[in-house]
Each structure stands twice: as C-alpha cells, then as structure tokens.
Amino acid sequence: MKTLYVLPFLILSLYSCKSQTNKNTTNMSVYNVKINTLQGKEINFSDYQGKKILFVNVASKCGFTPQYEGLQKLSDEYSEKLVVIGVPCNQFGGQEPGTSSEIQEFCQVNYGVTFPITEKVDVKGDNQHPLYKFLTDKDLNGNKNSSVKWNFQKYLVDENGNLIDYWYSITKPQSKKITKYLQ
C-alpha cells in the first residue's frame, strides 16, 4: 500500500529534475561569453543588449575577404539595430596569418572597417573559443547545432543574446536572408 503513495512522488521528482536540467542547458546567452578586441581590451557583449549582433569569422587573405565591404555597409545601414563583430581566425587555409596590428590596419586601410574586431581565435576544434562553442552548440545556444565550414560564416544573435540563425560564407552580408531580421 505504501508503494502506491511513493510512486507518484517519485515520478513527479524525476520530471522536476529533468525539467530543471533542460532549462539550465539553454539558459546561457552570448552575454556570458568573454573575448578581447585586437588591442586586448575586453568586449562586454551586454553593452550591445537591445541590438542584434552579427558575428563573422574573418580573414584577410580569403576569396571572401571583399565581404568586409558589405559588412561595413550593413553595419552603417543598420547601426541603430545591429552590431557587426569580426572574429579573425587562421584555421582555414592559413588565410589570417597577420598580427593584431596588421589585421587592424588591413581592415581600416582596405575596407574602412569601423565595427569591432576581436582577437584572433579558433572557431572549431580542441581550442575552440567559448564564443563559438556557444554559437555552434544547441545545448548552449538553445537553437541549433552547426560547425564552422570556412571564413566569413555568419551568426546572428537577437537583442537578448540568443542565437537566431547562421549562414555559410557564400551568403553575402546584405542578403535578404540576413536583412529580413533587421527590418
């Protein structure tokens, strides 16, 4: 007879634990992540709360490098709603070999880049930066799993730090696939 009373309690307890576990795995936002600028100053993503953030892993010697121009236009056109952040990475064909100062100079001189650019990081593999762990892992971002395939892959985060979607390199910065979220 006592077993009948314990069983509902046990089921309710197990459901409660499972529910809390799922809630915690997706309770993270990009605002929990730390990364530095090219100059070594910490970027506080919560400063951008209320705006969408477009993260793009960038490289100076890539066939997609001219997308810097489109990224800057996107940054200028939607400055009230969007922050573009370039994230240099040298993992794809060694196409970002430069030092921090070389990367900064290249972006400013060749493309007039004024949006923030982070320190050079790994976007995949054993040394994957926590920013890209968040962007690529559904258990952390609560939305989608992905892997970074090449330079200039784009990840859009909403005004509350949650992943909206991502696009491969071939999607241009001013594509309707991206701008539809900025209207």
Phi and psi in degrees as GROMACS dihedral restraints (atoms count N, CA, C in turn):
[ dihedral_restraints ]
;  ai    aj    ak    al  type     phi  dphi    fc
    3     4     5     6     1   -63.5    20    10
    4     5     6     7     1   -30.9    20    10
    6     7     8     9     1   -60.3    20    10
    7     8     9    10     1   -37.7    20    10
    9    10    11    12     1   -63.5    20    10
   10    11    12    13     1   -31.6    20    10
   12    13    14    15     1   -78.3    20    10
   13    14    15    16     1   -32.2    20    10
   15    16    17    18     1   -77.7    20    10
   16    17    18    19     1   -35.0    20    10
   18    19    20    21     1   -57.9    20    10
   19    20    21    22     1   -50.3    20    10
   21    22    23    24     1   -60.5    20    10
   22    23    24    25     1   -38.7    20    10
   24    25    26    27     1   -63.1    20    10
   25    26    27    28     1   -43.6    20    10
   27    28    29    30     1   -62.8    20    10
   28    29    30    31     1   -44.4    20    10
   30    31    32    33     1   -63.0    20    10
   31    32    33    34     1   -45.2    20    10
   33    34    35    36     1   -62.2    20    10
   34    35    36    37     1   -40.2    20    10
   36    37    38    39     1   -64.5    20    10
   37    38    39    40     1   -44.6    20    10
   39    40    41    42     1   -63.4    20    10
   40    41    42    43     1   -42.2    20    10
   42    43    44    45     1   -62.6    20    10
   43    44    45    46     1   -42.7    20    10
   45    46    47    48     1   -62.9    20    10
   46    47    48    49     1   -42.9    20    10
   48    49    50    51     1   -64.9    20    10
   49    50    51    52     1   -44.4    20    10
   51    52    53    54     1   -62.2    20    10
   52    53    54    55     1   -43.0    20    10
   54    55    56    57     1   -61.8    20    10
   55    56    57    58     1   -43.3    20    10
   57    58    59    60     1   -68.0    20    10
   58    59    60    61     1   -37.1    20    10
   60    61    62    63     1   -62.9    20    10
   61    62    63    64     1   -46.5    20    10
   63    64    65    66     1   -63.3    20    10
   64    65    66    67     1   -39.4    20    10
   66    67    68    69     1   -62.7    20    10
   67    68    69    70     1   -41.4    20    10
   69    70    71    72     1   -70.0    20    10
   70    71    72    73     1   -33.0    20    10
   72    73    74    75     1   -69.9    20    10
   73    74    75    76     1   -25.4    20    10
   75    76    77    78     1  -109.7    20    10
   76    77    78    79     1    13.7    20    10
   78    79    80    81     1   -86.5    20    10
   79    80    81    82     1     7.3    20    10
   81    82    83    84     1   -90.5    20    10
   82    83    84    85     1   150.4    20    10
   84    85    86    87     1  -130.8    20    10
   85    86    87    88     1   171.3    20    10
   87    88    89    90     1   -62.9    20    10
   88    89    90    91     1   -20.4    20    10
   90    91    92    93     1   -67.7    20    10
   91    92    93    94     1   -14.1    20    10
   93    94    95    96     1   -83.2    20    10
   94    95    96    97     1    -8.5    20    10
   96    97    98    99     1   -94.3    20    10
   97    98    99   100     1   143.1    20    10
   99   100   101   102     1  -114.0    20    10
  100   101   102   103     1   137.1    20    10
  102   103   104   105     1  -155.3    20    10
  103   104   105   106     1   155.2    20    10
  105   106   107   108     1  -105.6    20    10
  106   107   108   109     1   160.0    20    10
  108   109   110   111     1   -76.4    20    10
  109   110   111   112     1   176.3    20    10
  111   112   113   114     1   -59.9    20    10
  112   113   114   115     1   -27.0    20    10
  114   115   116   117     1   -88.2    20    10
  115   116   117   118     1     1.1    20    10
  117   118   119   120     1    89.0    20    10
  118   119   120   121     1     6.8    20    10
  120   121   122   123     1   -89.6    20    10
  121   122   123   124     1   135.2    20    10
  123   124   125   126     1   -67.3    20    10
  124   125   126   127     1   135.0    20    10
  126   127   128   129     1   -92.4    20    10
  127   128   129   130     1   127.5    20    10
  129   130   131   132     1  -102.4    20    10
  130   131   132   133     1   100.8    20    10
  132   133   134   135     1   -60.4    20    10
  133   134   135   136     1   -25.0    20    10
  135   136   137   138     1   -65.8    20    10
  136   137   138   139     1   -17.8    20    10
  138   139   140   141     1   -62.5    20    10
  139   140   141   142     1   -21.4    20    10
  141   142   143   144     1   -99.7    20    10
  142   143   144   145     1     5.9    20    10
  144   145   146   147     1   -56.5    20    10
  145   146   147   148     1   136.5    20    10
  147   148   149   150     1    99.1    20    10
  148   149   150   151     1   -10.2    20    10
  150   151   152   153     1  -122.8    20    10
  151   152   153   154     1   155.1    20    10
  153   154   155   156     1   -78.2    20    10
  154   155   156   157     1   154.7    20    10
  156   157   158   159     1  -125.1    20    10
  157   158   159   160     1   129.6    20    10
  159   160   161   162     1  -107.6    20    10
  160   161   162   163     1   111.5    20    10
  162   163   164   165     1   -93.8    20    10
  163   164   165   166     1   131.8    20    10
  165   166   167   168     1  -135.0    20    10
  166   167   168   169     1   121.9    20    10
  168   169   170   171     1   -78.1    20    10
  169   170   171   172     1   120.0    20    10
  171   172   173   174     1  -113.6    20    10
  172   173   174   175     1   161.6    20    10
  174   175   176   177     1  -154.1    20    10
  175   176   177   178     1   144.5    20    10
  177   178   179   180     1   -83.1    20    10
  178   179   180   181     1   -19.8    20    10
  180   181   182   183     1  -121.6    20    10
  181   182   183   184     1    43.9    20    10
  183   184   185   186     1  -116.5    20    10
  184   185   186   187     1   154.1    20    10
  186   187   188   189     1   -61.6    20    10
  187   188   189   190     1   -22.3    20    10
  189   190   191   192     1   -92.5    20    10
  190   191   192   193     1    -0.3    20    10
  192   193   194   195     1   -53.7    20    10
  193   194   195   196     1   -36.0    20    10
  195   196   197   198     1   -57.9    20    10
  196   197   198   199     1   -13.2    20    10
  198   199   200   201     1   -64.4    20    10
  199   200   201   202     1   -15.7    20    10
  201   202   203   204     1   -53.1    20    10
  202   203   204   205     1   -39.9    20    10
  204   205   206   207     1   -61.2    20    10
  205   206   207   208     1   -47.1    20    10
  207   208   209   210     1   -65.9    20    10
  208   209   210   211     1   -36.1    20    10
  210   211   212   213     1   -64.0    20    10
  211   212   213   214     1   -41.2    20    10
  213   214   215   216     1   -66.2    20    10
  214   215   216   217     1   -41.0    20    10
  216   217   218   219     1   -62.3    20    10
  217   218   219   220     1   -43.5    20    10
  219   220   221   222     1   -61.2    20    10
  220   221   222   223     1   -44.1    20    10
  222   223   224   225     1   -60.4    20    10
  223   224   225   226     1   -44.2    20    10
  225   226   227   228     1   -67.6    20    10
  226   227   228   229     1   -46.5    20    10
  228   229   230   231     1   -66.8    20    10
  229   230   231   232     1   -36.5    20    10
  231   232   233   234     1  -113.5    20    10
  232   233   234   235     1    30.4    20    10
  234   235   236   237     1   -58.3    20    10
  235   236   237   238     1   -24.6    20    10
  237   238   239   240     1   -77.6    20    10
  238   239   240   241     1   -19.8    20    10
  240   241   242   243     1  -120.0    20    10
  241   242   243   244     1   -13.1    20    10
  243   244   245   246     1  -142.4    20    10
  244   245   246   247     1   143.5    20    10
  246   247   248   249     1  -120.9    20    10
  247   248   249   250     1   124.8    20    10
  249   250   251   252     1   -92.8    20    10
  250   251   252   253     1   135.2    20    10
  252   253   254   255     1  -129.8    20    10
  253   254   255   256     1   119.0    20    10
  255   256   257   258     1   -85.2    20    10
  256   257   258   259     1   136.9    20    10
  258   259   260   261     1  -125.5    20    10
  259   260   261   262     1    94.8    20    10
  261   262   263   264     1   -60.7    20    10
  262   263   264   265     1   140.5    20    10
  264   265   266   267     1  -147.3    20    10
  265   266   267   268     1   137.3    20    10
  267   268   269   270     1  -110.4    20    10
  268   269   270   271     1    21.4    20    10
  270   271   272   273     1   -85.8    20    10
  271   272   273   274     1   -10.1    20    10
  273   274   275   276     1  -114.7    20    10
  274   275   276   277     1    98.2    20    10
  276   277   278   279     1    67.6    20    10
  277   278   279   280     1    18.8    20    10
  279   280   281   282     1    57.7    20    10
  280   281   282   283     1    35.9    20    10
  282   283   284   285     1   -89.4    20    10
  283   284   285   286     1     6.0    20    10
  285   286   287   288     1  -135.2    20    10
  286   287   288   289     1    68.9    20    10
  288   289   290   291     1   -81.8    20    10
  289   290   291   292     1   -11.0    20    10
  291   292   293   294     1   -67.7    20    10
  292   293   294   295     1   160.8    20    10
  294   295   296   297     1   -77.1    20    10
  295   296   297   298     1   171.2    20    10
  297   298   299   300     1   -56.3    20    10
  298   299   300   301     1   -45.5    20    10
  300   301   302   303     1   -69.0    20    10
  301   302   303   304     1   -35.3    20    10
  303   304   305   306     1   -66.3    20    10
  304   305   306   307     1   -40.4    20    10
  306   307   308   309     1   -63.9    20    10
  307   308   309   310     1   -47.1    20    10
  309   310   311   312     1   -59.7    20    10
  310   311   312   313     1   -47.2    20    10
  312   313   314   315     1   -63.3    20    10
  313   314   315   316     1   -45.1    20    10
  315   316   317   318     1   -56.3    20    10
  316   317   318   319     1   -47.8    20    10
  318   319   320   321     1   -64.9    20    10
  319   320   321   322     1   -41.4    20    10
  321   322   323   324     1   -73.2    20    10
  322   323   324   325     1   -46.4    20    10
  324   325   326   327     1   -69.4    20    10
  325   326   327   328     1   -44.5    20    10
  327   328   329   330     1   -85.9    20    10
  328   329   330   331     1   -28.8    20    10
  330   331   332   333     1  -131.6    20    10
  331   332   333   334     1     1.4    20    10
  333   334   335   336     1    60.7    20    10
  334   335   336   337     1    32.8    20    10
  336   337   338   339     1   -65.2    20    10
  337   338   339   340     1   127.2    20    10
  339   340   341   342     1  -118.4    20    10
  340   341   342   343     1   -10.8    20    10
  342   343   344   345     1   -74.5    20    10
  343   344   345   346     1   158.5    20    10
  345   346   347   348     1   -62.7    20    10
  346   347   348   349     1   142.4    20    10
  348   349   350   351     1  -126.7    20    10
  349   350   351   352     1   131.2    20    10
  351   352   353   354     1   -85.9    20    10
  352   353   354   355     1   175.5    20    10
  354   355   356   357     1   -61.5    20    10
  355   356   357   358     1   159.9    20    10
  357   358   359   360     1   -74.0    20    10
  358   359   360   361     1   130.4    20    10
  360   361   362   363     1  -137.0    20    10
  361   362   363   364     1   169.3    20    10
  363   364   365   366     1   -89.9    20    10
  364   365   366   367     1   134.2    20    10
  366   367   368   369     1  -103.8    20    10
  367   368   369   370     1    -1.1    20    10
  369   370   371   372     1  -154.0    20    10
  370   371   372   373     1   169.2    20    10
  372   373   374   375     1    85.9    20    10
  373   374   375   376     1  -168.5    20    10
  375   376   377   378     1   -61.5    20    10
  376   377   378   379     1   -30.8    20    10
  378   379   380   381     1  -105.1    20    10
  379   380   381   382     1    25.8    20    10
  381   382   383   384     1   -56.5    20    10
  382   383   384   385     1   130.2    20    10
  384   385   386   387     1   -66.2    20    10
  385   386   387   388     1   145.4    20    10
  387   388   389   390     1   -54.4    20    10
  388   389   390   391     1   -30.1    20    10
  390   391   392   393     1   -58.7    20    10
  391   392   393   394     1   -46.3    20    10
  393   394   395   396     1   -78.4    20    10
  394   395   396   397     1   -23.4    20    10
  396   397   398   399     1   -61.7    20    10
  397   398   399   400     1   -46.2    20    10
  399   400   401   402     1   -61.5    20    10
  400   401   402   403     1   -49.9    20    10
  402   403   404   405     1   -64.2    20    10
  403   404   405   406     1   -30.0    20    10
  405   406   407   408     1  -104.2    20    10
  406   407   408   409     1    -5.6    20    10
  408   409   410   411     1  -115.1    20    10
  409   410   411   412     1   113.4    20    10
  411   412   413   414     1   -57.9    20    10
  412   413   414   415     1   -33.2    20    10
  414   415   416   417     1   -63.2    20    10
  415   416   417   418     1   -25.2    20    10
  417   418   419   420     1   -96.8    20    10
  418   419   420   421     1   -42.2    20    10
  420   421   422   423     1   -91.5    20    10
  421   422   423   424     1   -10.7    20    10
  423   424   425   426     1    72.4    20    10
  424   425   426   427     1     7.1    20    10
  426   427   428   429     1  -127.8    20    10
  427   428   429   430     1   -61.3    20    10
  429   430   431   432     1  -145.5    20    10
  430   431   432   433     1   147.9    20    10
  432   433   434   435     1   -91.1    20    10
  433   434   435   436     1   146.3    20    10
  435   436   437   438     1  -157.2    20    10
  436   437   438   439     1   172.8    20    10
  438   439   440   441     1  -135.3    20    10
  439   440   441   442     1   147.1    20    10
  441   442   443   444     1   -81.6    20    10
  442   443   444   445     1   120.4    20    10
  444   445   446   447     1   -92.1    20    10
  445   446   447   448     1   -32.1    20    10
  447   448   449   450     1  -165.2    20    10
  448   449   450   451     1   177.4    20    10
  450   451   452   453     1   -60.9    20    10
  451   452   453   454     1   151.0    20    10
  453   454   455   456     1    67.9    20    10
  454   455   456   457     1    27.5    20    10
  456   457   458   459     1   -76.8    20    10
  457   458   459   460     1   141.0    20    10
  459   460   461   462     1  -117.6    20    10
  460   461   462   463     1   136.3    20    10
  462   463   464   465     1  -125.6    20    10
  463   464   465   466     1   125.6    20    10
  465   466   467   468     1  -107.0    20    10
  466   467   468   469     1   129.1    20    10
  468   469   470   471     1  -114.3    20    10
  469   470   471   472     1   142.8    20    10
  471   472   473   474     1   -80.1    20    10
  472   473   474   475     1  -177.0    20    10
  474   475   476   477     1   -65.9    20    10
  475   476   477   478     1   -12.0    20    10
  477   478   479   480     1  -111.0    20    10
  478   479   480   481     1    10.1    20    10
  480   481   482   483     1    86.3    20    10
  481   482   483   484     1    15.2    20    10
  483   484   485   486     1  -102.5    20    10
  484   485   486   487     1   141.2    20    10
  486   487   488   489     1   -63.6    20    10
  487   488   489   490     1   131.0    20    10
  489   490   491   492     1   -94.8    20    10
  490   491   492   493     1   -57.3    20    10
  492   493   494   495     1  -167.8    20    10
  493   494   495   496     1   175.7    20    10
  495   496   497   498     1  -141.2    20    10
  496   497   498   499     1   159.2    20    10
  498   499   500   501     1  -140.5    20    10
  499   500   501   502     1   143.9    20    10
  501   502   503   504     1   -73.1    20    10
  502   503   504   505     1   172.1    20    10
  504   505   506   507     1   -54.0    20    10
  505   506   507   508     1   -35.0    20    10
  507   508   509   510     1   -68.6    20    10
  508   509   510   511     1   -17.2    20    10
  510   511   512   513     1   -78.1    20    10
  511   512   513   514     1   117.7    20    10
  513   514   515   516     1   -71.7    20    10
  514   515   516   517     1   150.3    20    10
  516   517   518   519     1   -54.5    20    10
  517   518   519   520     1   -35.0    20    10
  519   520   521   522     1   -95.4    20    10
  520   521   522   523     1    16.9    20    10
  522   523   524   525     1   -61.9    20    10
  523   524   525   526     1   146.8    20    10
  525   526   527   528     1   -61.6    20    10
  526   527   528   529     1   -24.6    20    10
  528   529   530   531     1   -58.5    20    10
  529   530   531   532     1   -33.2    20    10
  531   532   533   534     1   -94.8    20    10
  532   533   534   535     1   -48.5    20    10
  534   535   536   537     1   -66.1    20    10
  535   536   537   538     1   -21.5    20    10
  537   538   539   540     1   -60.1    20    10
  538   539   540   541     1   -25.2    20    10
  540   541   542   543     1   -83.4    20    10
  541   542   543   544     1    -7.6    20    10
  543   544   545   546     1  -107.7    20    10
  544   545   546   547     1    -3.9    20    10
